[in-house]
Amino acid sequence: MDAALEVFLRDGYVGAKTDEIATAAGASKQTIYKHFGPKESLFEQIVLDRLVGIDQIFQNAMGELATTDDVETTLRAVARRFIHTLTQPSHLRVRRLVIAEAGRFPKLGHAYFEAGPERVHAALASCFEQLTGRGLLKIDEPVLAANHFTWLVSSIPVNKVMFCGDDIRFPPSELDHYADAAAHVFLAAYRAPG
């Protein structure tokens, strides 16, 4: 699957040939068909395999956020974890590939969205509801606020990599700066008065 992913990332779905995947994997074409079926099934399996556990990355952080009394410190920590995870080249490359092939594989695009961004936003929204209930935040639309938070955190590095390619790298200190600034702006909008 790793070899196939590299071929798909390099050549796109249409340009990827099963023969090249087999060669890269050190396997026969028949072995690939036996385990995965046609190229379309292999492509879908690779993307879905990368989705497993995306929400698990943030599970502990979300638990901390929902129960914290120090919203600012915990929100900064969640933002930092989020941006460092999201900007890993492997995540961004698969994201770009799914976006590029969304027209050809709309179900796969939906599955990726539901298992990735939508699930993270739902978990964040739940935390924000709990913090609002405890009087620490003032949020009327938790899912919208969750989207605001993730885009404040990730828009600069993710957009740059999506448009400019895999060679773009951000030092950890720069990612931390984006995360901290995002938490600051988010709290300026959503912190409960007083």
FIKE-994813 format. One record per residue (C-alpha): residue number from 1; chain; z, y, x. Coordinates in pm, whole numbers, padded with zeros to 5 digits. Each point is the difference from the previous one (the first is absolute). Example, Ala and Ser with C-alpha at 12.3 -4.5 7.8 and 13.67 -1.06 7.14 Angstrom:
2
<pt n="1" chain="A" up="00780" north="-00450" east="01230"/>
<pt n="2" chain="A" up="-00066" north="00344" east="00137"/>
//
This chain:
194
<pt n="1" chain="A" up="00000" north="00000" east="00000"/>
<pt n="2" chain="A" up="00071" north="00237" east="00289"/>
<pt n="3" chain="A" up="-00345" north="-00065" east="00145"/>
<pt n="4" chain="A" up="-00163" north="00055" east="-00339"/>
<pt n="5" chain="A" up="00194" north="00323" east="-00049"/>
<pt n="6" chain="A" up="-00128" north="00133" east="00331"/>
<pt n="7" chain="A" up="-00360" north="-00082" east="-00098"/>
<pt n="8" chain="A" up="00042" north="00161" east="-00344"/>
<pt n="9" chain="A" up="00159" north="00309" east="00152"/>
<pt n="10" chain="A" up="-00276" north="00028" east="00260"/>
<pt n="11" chain="A" up="-00301" north="-00075" east="-00223"/>
<pt n="12" chain="A" up="00120" north="00062" east="-00355"/>
<pt n="13" chain="A" up="-00029" north="-00260" east="-00272"/>
<pt n="14" chain="A" up="-00381" north="00009" east="-00024"/>
<pt n="15" chain="A" up="-00057" north="-00006" east="00376"/>
<pt n="16" chain="A" up="00251" north="-00279" east="00069"/>
<pt n="17" chain="A" up="-00168" north="-00337" east="00047"/>
<pt n="18" chain="A" up="00180" north="-00330" east="-00050"/>
<pt n="19" chain="A" up="-00155" north="-00131" east="00323"/>
<pt n="20" chain="A" up="00156" north="00288" east="00195"/>
<pt n="21" chain="A" up="00336" north="-00058" east="-00166"/>
<pt n="22" chain="A" up="-00014" north="-00369" east="00091"/>
<pt n="23" chain="A" up="-00087" north="00083" east="00361"/>
<pt n="24" chain="A" up="00277" north="00258" east="00025"/>
<pt n="25" chain="A" up="00250" north="-00248" east="-00147"/>
<pt n="26" chain="A" up="-00116" north="-00288" east="00219"/>
<pt n="27" chain="A" up="-00068" north="-00201" east="-00313"/>
<pt n="28" chain="A" up="-00301" north="-00136" east="-00181"/>
<pt n="29" chain="A" up="-00162" north="00167" east="-00298"/>
<pt n="30" chain="A" up="00078" north="-00314" east="-00204"/>
<pt n="31" chain="A" up="00371" north="00032" east="00084"/>
<pt n="32" chain="A" up="00002" north="00356" east="-00130"/>
<pt n="33" chain="A" up="-00173" north="-00104" east="-00323"/>
<pt n="34" chain="A" up="00239" north="-00293" east="-00039"/>
<pt n="35" chain="A" up="00312" north="00217" east="00032"/>
<pt n="36" chain="A" up="-00114" north="00322" east="-00164"/>
<pt n="37" chain="A" up="-00322" north="-00059" east="-00191"/>
<pt n="38" chain="A" up="-00271" north="00268" east="00014"/>
<pt n="39" chain="A" up="00024" north="00321" east="00205"/>
<pt n="40" chain="A" up="00117" north="00192" east="-00308"/>
<pt n="41" chain="A" up="00304" north="-00230" east="-00040"/>
<pt n="42" chain="A" up="00084" north="00030" east="00370"/>
<pt n="43" chain="A" up="-00016" north="00379" east="-00019"/>
<pt n="44" chain="A" up="00225" north="00009" east="-00307"/>
<pt n="45" chain="A" up="00250" north="-00240" east="00159"/>
<pt n="46" chain="A" up="00021" north="00213" east="00314"/>
<pt n="47" chain="A" up="00073" north="00318" east="-00193"/>
<pt n="48" chain="A" up="00250" north="-00167" east="-00233"/>
<pt n="49" chain="A" up="00174" north="-00162" east="00297"/>
<pt n="50" chain="A" up="00056" north="00346" east="00152"/>
<pt n="51" chain="A" up="00162" north="00115" east="-00325"/>
<pt n="52" chain="A" up="00272" north="-00262" east="00002"/>
<pt n="53" chain="A" up="00327" north="00172" east="00071"/>
<pt n="54" chain="A" up="-00120" north="00362" east="00007"/>
<pt n="55" chain="A" up="00275" north="00092" east="-00243"/>
<pt n="56" chain="A" up="00248" north="-00213" east="00195"/>
<pt n="57" chain="A" up="-00035" north="00238" east="00294"/>
<pt n="58" chain="A" up="00172" north="00268" east="-00207"/>
<pt n="59" chain="A" up="00242" north="-00216" east="-00201"/>
<pt n="60" chain="A" up="00306" north="00071" east="00217"/>
<pt n="61" chain="A" up="-00087" north="00367" east="00034"/>
<pt n="62" chain="A" up="-00035" north="00033" east="-00377"/>
<pt n="63" chain="A" up="00340" north="-00161" east="-00054"/>
<pt n="64" chain="A" up="00154" north="00248" east="00241"/>
<pt n="65" chain="A" up="-00175" north="00292" east="-00169"/>
<pt n="66" chain="A" up="00107" north="-00096" east="-00352"/>
<pt n="67" chain="A" up="00367" north="-00018" east="00097"/>
<pt n="68" chain="A" up="00035" north="00277" east="00259"/>
<pt n="69" chain="A" up="00217" north="00307" east="-00031"/>
<pt n="70" chain="A" up="-00188" north="00163" east="00290"/>
<pt n="71" chain="A" up="-00343" north="00034" east="-00159"/>
<pt n="72" chain="A" up="-00147" north="00218" east="00276"/>
<pt n="73" chain="A" up="00082" north="-00233" east="00290"/>
<pt n="74" chain="A" up="-00099" north="-00313" east="-00188"/>
<pt n="75" chain="A" up="-00322" north="00153" east="-00133"/>
<pt n="76" chain="A" up="-00099" north="00099" east="00354"/>
<pt n="77" chain="A" up="00068" north="-00355" east="00119"/>
<pt n="78" chain="A" up="-00213" north="-00145" east="-00283"/>
<pt n="79" chain="A" up="-00279" north="00250" east="00076"/>
<pt n="80" chain="A" up="00004" north="-00094" east="00368"/>
<pt n="81" chain="A" up="-00009" north="-00373" east="-00074"/>
<pt n="82" chain="A" up="-00282" north="00054" east="-00248"/>
<pt n="83" chain="A" up="-00222" north="00206" east="00229"/>
<pt n="84" chain="A" up="00052" north="-00221" east="00306"/>
<pt n="85" chain="A" up="-00088" north="-00310" east="-00203"/>
<pt n="86" chain="A" up="-00292" north="00151" east="-00188"/>
<pt n="87" chain="A" up="-00169" north="00141" east="00309"/>
<pt n="88" chain="A" up="-00009" north="-00329" east="00189"/>
<pt n="89" chain="A" up="-00367" north="-00055" east="00090"/>
<pt n="90" chain="A" up="-00009" north="-00340" east="-00170"/>
<pt n="91" chain="A" up="00111" north="00149" east="-00334"/>
<pt n="92" chain="A" up="-00240" north="00292" east="00021"/>
<pt n="93" chain="A" up="-00298" north="-00217" east="00095"/>
<pt n="94" chain="A" up="00054" north="-00233" east="-00295"/>
<pt n="95" chain="A" up="00054" north="00298" east="-00232"/>
<pt n="96" chain="A" up="-00332" north="00152" east="00113"/>
<pt n="97" chain="A" up="-00177" north="-00333" east="-00050"/>
<pt n="98" chain="A" up="00138" north="-00042" east="-00353"/>
<pt n="99" chain="A" up="-00101" north="00355" east="-00089"/>
<pt n="100" chain="A" up="-00350" north="-00056" east="00142"/>
<pt n="101" chain="A" up="-00045" north="-00320" east="-00201"/>
<pt n="102" chain="A" up="00175" north="00112" east="-00323"/>
<pt n="103" chain="A" up="-00333" north="00035" east="-00182"/>
<pt n="104" chain="A" up="-00100" north="-00355" east="00090"/>
<pt n="105" chain="A" up="00351" north="-00146" east="-00055"/>
<pt n="106" chain="A" up="00166" north="00210" east="-00272"/>
<pt n="107" chain="A" up="00256" north="-00271" east="-00084"/>
<pt n="108" chain="A" up="00100" north="-00018" east="00364"/>
<pt n="109" chain="A" up="00032" north="00378" east="00016"/>
<pt n="110" chain="A" up="00225" north="-00008" east="-00307"/>
<pt n="111" chain="A" up="00207" north="-00285" east="00147"/>
<pt n="112" chain="A" up="00045" north="00193" east="00326"/>
<pt n="113" chain="A" up="00100" north="00315" east="-00190"/>
<pt n="114" chain="A" up="00247" north="-00186" east="-00223"/>
<pt n="115" chain="A" up="00163" north="-00195" east="00284"/>
<pt n="116" chain="A" up="00007" north="00294" east="00239"/>
<pt n="117" chain="A" up="00013" north="00362" east="-00117"/>
<pt n="118" chain="A" up="00091" north="-00067" east="-00362"/>
<pt n="119" chain="A" up="00289" north="-00233" east="00088"/>
<pt n="120" chain="A" up="00138" north="00241" east="00262"/>
<pt n="121" chain="A" up="-00022" north="00288" east="-00248"/>
<pt n="122" chain="A" up="00178" north="-00201" east="-00269"/>
<pt n="123" chain="A" up="00283" north="-00086" east="00240"/>
<pt n="124" chain="A" up="00032" north="00363" east="00111"/>
<pt n="125" chain="A" up="-00008" north="00118" east="-00362"/>
<pt n="126" chain="A" up="00287" north="-00235" east="-00082"/>
<pt n="127" chain="A" up="00203" north="00145" east="00290"/>
<pt n="128" chain="A" up="-00077" north="00353" east="-00112"/>
<pt n="129" chain="A" up="00111" north="-00082" east="-00356"/>
<pt n="130" chain="A" up="00331" north="-00132" east="00130"/>
<pt n="131" chain="A" up="00053" north="00304" east="00221"/>
<pt n="132" chain="A" up="-00085" north="00226" east="-00294"/>
<pt n="133" chain="A" up="00249" north="-00189" east="-00216"/>
<pt n="134" chain="A" up="00265" north="00063" east="00265"/>
<pt n="135" chain="A" up="-00082" north="00372" east="00006"/>
<pt n="136" chain="A" up="-00140" north="00002" east="00355"/>
<pt n="137" chain="A" up="-00364" north="00062" east="-00095"/>
<pt n="138" chain="A" up="-00164" north="00171" east="-00297"/>
<pt n="139" chain="A" up="-00314" north="-00196" east="-00085"/>
<pt n="140" chain="A" up="-00166" north="-00015" east="-00340"/>
<pt n="141" chain="A" up="-00295" north="-00219" east="00102"/>
<pt n="142" chain="A" up="00119" north="-00254" east="00261"/>
<pt n="143" chain="A" up="-00339" north="-00167" east="00059"/>
<pt n="144" chain="A" up="-00166" north="00337" east="00055"/>
<pt n="145" chain="A" up="00281" north="00097" east="00238"/>
<pt n="146" chain="A" up="-00045" north="-00330" east="00186"/>
<pt n="147" chain="A" up="-00370" north="00081" east="00047"/>
<pt n="148" chain="A" up="00089" north="00350" east="00117"/>
<pt n="149" chain="A" up="00240" north="-00146" east="00256"/>
<pt n="150" chain="A" up="-00239" north="-00258" east="00146"/>
<pt n="151" chain="A" up="-00287" north="00247" east="00024"/>
<pt n="152" chain="A" up="00220" north="00264" east="00160"/>
<pt n="153" chain="A" up="00099" north="-00259" east="00258"/>
<pt n="154" chain="A" up="-00335" north="-00163" east="00068"/>
<pt n="155" chain="A" up="-00290" north="00228" east="-00090"/>
<pt n="156" chain="A" up="-00055" north="00160" east="00341"/>
<pt n="157" chain="A" up="-00009" north="-00311" east="00220"/>
<pt n="158" chain="A" up="-00159" north="-00231" east="-00258"/>
<pt n="159" chain="A" up="-00280" north="00240" east="-00088"/>
<pt n="160" chain="A" up="-00072" north="00067" east="00366"/>
<pt n="161" chain="A" up="-00025" north="-00370" east="00083"/>
<pt n="162" chain="A" up="-00201" north="-00081" east="-00314"/>
<pt n="163" chain="A" up="-00263" north="00258" east="00092"/>
<pt n="164" chain="A" up="00013" north="00002" east="00379"/>
<pt n="165" chain="A" up="00044" north="-00368" east="00080"/>
<pt n="166" chain="A" up="00224" north="-00242" east="00180"/>
<pt n="167" chain="A" up="00017" north="00196" east="00326"/>
<pt n="168" chain="A" up="00233" north="00258" east="-00157"/>
<pt n="169" chain="A" up="00360" north="-00060" east="00107"/>
<pt n="170" chain="A" up="00313" north="00198" east="-00078"/>
<pt n="171" chain="A" up="00302" north="00007" east="00230"/>
<pt n="172" chain="A" up="00320" north="-00117" east="-00173"/>
<pt n="173" chain="A" up="00149" north="00350" east="00028"/>
<pt n="174" chain="A" up="-00293" north="00146" east="-00195"/>
<pt n="175" chain="A" up="00037" north="-00261" east="-00275"/>
<pt n="176" chain="A" up="00374" north="00072" east="-00014"/>
<pt n="177" chain="A" up="-00079" north="00370" east="-00036"/>
<pt n="178" chain="A" up="-00232" north="-00068" east="-00296"/>
<pt n="179" chain="A" up="00265" north="-00222" east="-00160"/>
<pt n="180" chain="A" up="00281" north="00251" east="00046"/>
<pt n="181" chain="A" up="-00212" north="00289" east="-00129"/>
<pt n="182" chain="A" up="-00103" north="-00206" east="-00303"/>
<pt n="183" chain="A" up="00362" north="-00080" east="-00085"/>
<pt n="184" chain="A" up="00089" north="00369" east="00036"/>
<pt n="185" chain="A" up="-00280" north="00116" east="-00231"/>
<pt n="186" chain="A" up="00073" north="-00279" east="-00251"/>
<pt n="187" chain="A" up="00366" north="00097" east="-00021"/>
<pt n="188" chain="A" up="-00089" north="00369" east="-00035"/>
<pt n="189" chain="A" up="-00185" north="-00097" east="-00317"/>
<pt n="190" chain="A" up="00222" north="-00278" east="-00136"/>
<pt n="191" chain="A" up="00360" north="00045" east="00122"/>
<pt n="192" chain="A" up="00242" north="00055" east="-00286"/>
<pt n="193" chain="A" up="00130" north="00357" east="-00019"/>
<pt n="194" chain="A" up="00341" north="00060" east="00156"/>
//
